Amino acid sequence: MHREDLLREVARFFGWARLGADIRDALTGDIDALIAAGYLIESEGGLMYAEGS
């Protein structure tokens, strides 16, 4: 799943019609933290769950 798709799905899950800059920044920071912690892997194909996490 690509970052933009994930951000859009999170917004939809919470019932938000759009993502403001502050929400986008917070969610992007969360995604970056999950990548740094090894829970997600980012490649050209998008984000995916890291096996064994």
C-alpha positions in Angstrom: 0.0 0.0 0.0 1.4 3.4 -0.9 1.7 6.1 1.7 -1.0 8.3 0.2 -3.4 5.3 0.1 -2.7 4.6 3.7 -3.2 8.2 4.7 -6.5 8.3 2.8 -7.8 5.1 4.4 -6.9 6.3 7.9 -8.8 9.5 7.2 -11.8 7.5 6.0 -11.6 5.2 9.0 -11.9 8.2 11.4 -14.6 9.8 9.3 -12.5 12.8 8.2 -13.4 14.3 4.9 -9.9 15.6 4.3 -6.4 15.6 5.8 -5.2 19.0 7.0 -1.5 19.7 7.1 -1.3 19.0 10.9 -3.0 15.6 10.7 -1.0 14.6 7.6 2.3 15.6 9.4 1.3 13.6 12.5 0.3 10.5 10.5 3.4 10.7 8.3 5.5 10.9 11.5 3.8 7.8 12.8 4.5 5.9 9.6 8.1 7.0 9.7 8.4 5.8 13.3 6.9 2.4 12.4 9.4 2.1 9.6 12.3 3.0 11.9 11.1 0.5 14.5 11.0 -2.2 11.9 7.2 -2.8 11.9 6.8 -1.6 8.3 9.0 -1.8 5.3 8.8 0.8 2.5 9.8 -0.1 -1.1 8.9 1.1 -4.5 5.8 -1.0 -4.3 4.7 0.8 -1.1 4.4 0.0 2.5 4.0 -3.5 3.9 4.0 -5.2 7.2 7.4 -6.5 8.3 7.3 -10.3 8.7 8.0 -11.3 12.3 7.2 -7.9 13.8 
